[in-house]
Amino acid sequence: MSQTIKQSLSACIDGEATNEELRRVIDETLSNEELKRDWADYSSISAVLRGDKLTVEKELPDWNKLAASFPDDSNIVSLQNRGRVNRRTMVRSASVVLGLAATLVLGIAFLSPFFPGADDQATNLADSQTTSAEGIASNDPVDVSGVRASNVVNLPDDMQERHMQYLLEHDKNVTVVSGTPLTIPKVVSRKASTTP
Amino acid sequence: MRFACIALCFGLVQFALAEERTAEEWLQAMSKAQRETNFVGTLSYFDGAELTTLKYSHVILDGQVQERVSHLNGPKRELKRDGANVTIEVSQDDELLQMREQFEAGAITTTFQQPFDKLGENYDLEITGTGRIADRTAKCISVVPKEPDRYAIFLWIDEETCLLLRSEMRDEDHRLVNVLQFTDLKTKTVEPSEHAFSGEQTSGVVVDLKGVATKEVPSIEEVGWHTDWVPKGFQRSSSDTEGSFGSDTVRNVMYSDGLVAFSIFVEPAPESLQKAPMESETVSGSTVVVSRRVQHKKGDPSLVTVVGDLPKKTVWRIARGVRFDP
């Protein structure tokens, strides 16, 4: 399987795919069991990164219906002028940065014998930054704003249940108060098991 | 021949009307069509992680909206709306059912129409082109927020019926948050017998989501807290409710700007959550849930939870803006 289609698949899972990519992935996946498995794997990885619970039985999309649901891209008004960060671009950028970093390290290592005070200065600078950061942390009141998002998976069960119940309650408010095709599908599709 | 001429004239007038509509008028027309047109269709919904397929049926009977939305994949789940009453039929092992047993919901007092006429105050509305969705010609309307505190929405509206055919929600970097699209859509005249929900046999468990309010709910001023900040254009809907978690009363207020909504829940912080993080967050598709435990001067701490289809930073700002009166 080509790496390109896997990149497109990953973009689909991340919600970053263009219509064209989505169409291509769906077409490929119809006849490709390996790609279907990859879809499930990537979905699981994506779920873990989002802090979602994983279910034992991962429901796979109905690929035929999916294919039918997305018309040819030529028939859709294009609104895809966003500046999506392509993975390939990211890899290229990372390579350039790593290359520059390596050159810098080698350069310092090569030049340090000629400038004996350089190491000490660098160490002092690093120390001062660390000390400064610690000082700020110890003087400030306990900051609780950081206790979220990244550690959602560690939320106590009680809190997870409450979040789920409030999520459903919000869904119901929206459905009853302004139920339209814009809101109802979200409510009916809400998967209790994939929400922490 | 005469009939052909009349039909042609009628078609031309319709075409001219369609051409002359502004973006705002298209949204108004969509809102009206969604309320008044009988339609049946199949749609796909992708929330950024999961793709589902749903059968959607919308019928007006005796002036009352009746809707049925069935989940075609996975466990059976069917939402039924009969005027203000909404129920959902689920299988015995659906987790939704377990959740319902723990939370006793209040009832919504009234419903409100989506104030599309005010959308222009907070969104830039524009007709961006024409496309083809579900074998129908659709006008694409972009609804882009003036402030990045909410998502942009792109709507494809059927030129013939003015029904919604596709919608996309996108963040400020234009990344897709969710998308729904009808794959087929039919308008039809429906006989009452064809669409009567009441006499149907159900194979699963029916959960009553919300009914009409039976008791007076205290106003927000009476409950001792208020919001310092909500995004511009969001108005409190007439849907304040009181529910309960065990013996704790939960106060629920909903705000909407006509397209998206968020809910605020305030309850006494449960003892079981004393060791939980002071702030916590859950994300489900495009919906964000955040909770804060707030210690206020009156005594026991409260738990403030905000749920909304808004960017995280906006939901957090709303939650942190909930203040308790001294």
HADDOCK unambig.tbl for C-alpha pairs under 7 A between the chains (distance, minus, plus):
assign (segid A and resid 13 and name CA) (segid B and resid 48 and name CA) 6.66 0.50 0.50
assign (segid A and resid 13 and name CA) (segid B and resid 49 and name CA) 5.88 0.50 0.50
assign (segid A and resid 14 and name CA) (segid B and resid 48 and name CA) 6.63 0.50 0.50
assign (segid A and resid 15 and name CA) (segid B and resid 48 and name CA) 4.92 0.50 0.50
assign (segid A and resid 15 and name CA) (segid B and resid 175 and name CA) 6.84 0.50 0.50
assign (segid A and resid 15 and name CA) (segid B and resid 176 and name CA) 5.51 0.50 0.50
assign (segid A and resid 15 and name CA) (segid B and resid 177 and name CA) 6.71 0.50 0.50
assign (segid A and resid 16 and name CA) (segid B and resid 175 and name CA) 5.74 0.50 0.50
assign (segid A and resid 16 and name CA) (segid B and resid 176 and name CA) 6.25 0.50 0.50
assign (segid A and resid 43 and name CA) (segid B and resid 49 and name CA) 6.68 0.50 0.50
assign (segid A and resid 59 and name CA) (segid B and resid 74 and name CA) 6.92 0.50 0.50
assign (segid A and resid 61 and name CA) (segid B and resid 51 and name CA) 6.33 0.50 0.50
assign (segid A and resid 69 and name CA) (segid B and resid 44 and name CA) 6.39 0.50 0.50
assign (segid A and resid 69 and name CA) (segid B and resid 183 and name CA) 5.09 0.50 0.50
assign (segid A and resid 71 and name CA) (segid B and resid 133 and name CA) 6.92 0.50 0.50
assign (segid A and resid 75 and name CA) (segid B and resid 131 and name CA) 5.55 0.50 0.50
assign (segid A and resid 75 and name CA) (segid B and resid 132 and name CA) 5.12 0.50 0.50
assign (segid A and resid 76 and name CA) (segid B and resid 131 and name CA) 4.80 0.50 0.50
assign (segid A and resid 76 and name CA) (segid B and resid 132 and name CA) 5.95 0.50 0.50
assign (segid A and resid 77 and name CA) (segid B and resid 129 and name CA) 6.34 0.50 0.50
assign (segid A and resid 77 and name CA) (segid B and resid 130 and name CA) 6.21 0.50 0.50
assign (segid A and resid 77 and name CA) (segid B and resid 131 and name CA) 5.10 0.50 0.50
assign (segid A and resid 82 and name CA) (segid B and resid 173 and name CA) 6.56 0.50 0.50
assign (segid A and resid 82 and name CA) (segid B and resid 174 and name CA) 5.31 0.50 0.50
assign (segid A and resid 144 and name CA) (segid B and resid 278 and name CA) 6.27 0.50 0.50
assign (segid A and resid 144 and name CA) (segid B and resid 279 and name CA) 6.70 0.50 0.50
assign (segid A and resid 145 and name CA) (segid B and resid 279 and name CA) 6.58 0.50 0.50
assign (segid A and resid 147 and name CA) (segid B and resid 277 and name CA) 6.37 0.50 0.50
assign (segid A and resid 147 and name CA) (segid B and resid 279 and name CA) 6.05 0.50 0.50
assign (segid A and resid 147 and name CA) (segid B and resid 280 and name CA) 6.59 0.50 0.50
assign (segid A and resid 148 and name CA) (segid B and resid 279 and name CA) 6.12 0.50 0.50
assign (segid A and resid 148 and name CA) (segid B and resid 280 and name CA) 4.71 0.50 0.50
assign (segid A and resid 148 and name CA) (segid B and resid 281 and name CA) 5.52 0.50 0.50
assign (segid A and resid 149 and name CA) (segid B and resid 281 and name CA) 5.54 0.50 0.50
assign (segid A and resid 152 and name CA) (segid B and resid 280 and name CA) 6.84 0.50 0.50
assign (segid A and resid 152 and name CA) (segid B and resid 281 and name CA) 6.26 0.50 0.50
assign (segid A and resid 152 and name CA) (segid B and resid 282 and name CA) 6.44 0.50 0.50
assign (segid A and resid 156 and name CA) (segid B and resid 276 and name CA) 6.29 0.50 0.50
assign (segid A and resid 158 and name CA) (segid B and resid 273 and name CA) 6.96 0.50 0.50
assign (segid A and resid 159 and name CA) (segid B and resid 273 and name CA) 6.95 0.50 0.50
assign (segid A and resid 163 and name CA) (segid B and resid 282 and name CA) 6.96 0.50 0.50
assign (segid A and resid 163 and name CA) (segid B and resid 289 and name CA) 6.35 0.50 0.50
assign (segid A and resid 165 and name CA) (segid B and resid 99 and name CA) 6.03 0.50 0.50
assign (segid A and resid 165 and name CA) (segid B and resid 103 and name CA) 6.97 0.50 0.50
assign (segid A and resid 167 and name CA) (segid B and resid 289 and name CA) 6.82 0.50 0.50
assign (segid A and resid 167 and name CA) (segid B and resid 307 and name CA) 6.30 0.50 0.50
assign (segid A and resid 170 and name CA) (segid B and resid 263 and name CA) 5.90 0.50 0.50
assign (segid A and resid 170 and name CA) (segid B and resid 307 and name CA) 6.57 0.50 0.50
assign (segid A and resid 172 and name CA) (segid B and resid 209 and name CA) 6.44 0.50 0.50
assign (segid A and resid 176 and name CA) (segid B and resid 84 and name CA) 6.43 0.50 0.50
assign (segid A and resid 176 and name CA) (segid B and resid 86 and name CA) 6.64 0.50 0.50
assign (segid A and resid 177 and name CA) (segid B and resid 111 and name CA) 4.87 0.50 0.50
assign (segid A and resid 177 and name CA) (segid B and resid 112 and name CA) 6.30 0.50 0.50
assign (segid A and resid 178 and name CA) (segid B and resid 114 and name CA) 6.86 0.50 0.50
assign (segid A and resid 185 and name CA) (segid B and resid 45 and name CA) 6.71 0.50 0.50
assign (segid A and resid 188 and name CA) (segid B and resid 71 and name CA) 6.77 0.50 0.50
assign (segid A and resid 188 and name CA) (segid B and resid 77 and name CA) 6.88 0.50 0.50
assign (segid A and resid 188 and name CA) (segid B and resid 79 and name CA) 6.75 0.50 0.50
assign (segid A and resid 189 and name CA) (segid B and resid 52 and name CA) 6.65 0.50 0.50
assign (segid A and resid 192 and name CA) (segid B and resid 95 and name CA) 5.80 0.50 0.50
assign (segid A and resid 192 and name CA) (segid B and resid 96 and name CA) 6.28 0.50 0.50
assign (segid A and resid 193 and name CA) (segid B and resid 95 and name CA) 6.92 0.50 0.50
assign (segid A and resid 195 and name CA) (segid B and resid 284 and name CA) 5.96 0.50 0.50
assign (segid A and resid 196 and name CA) (segid B and resid 282 and name CA) 6.63 0.50 0.50
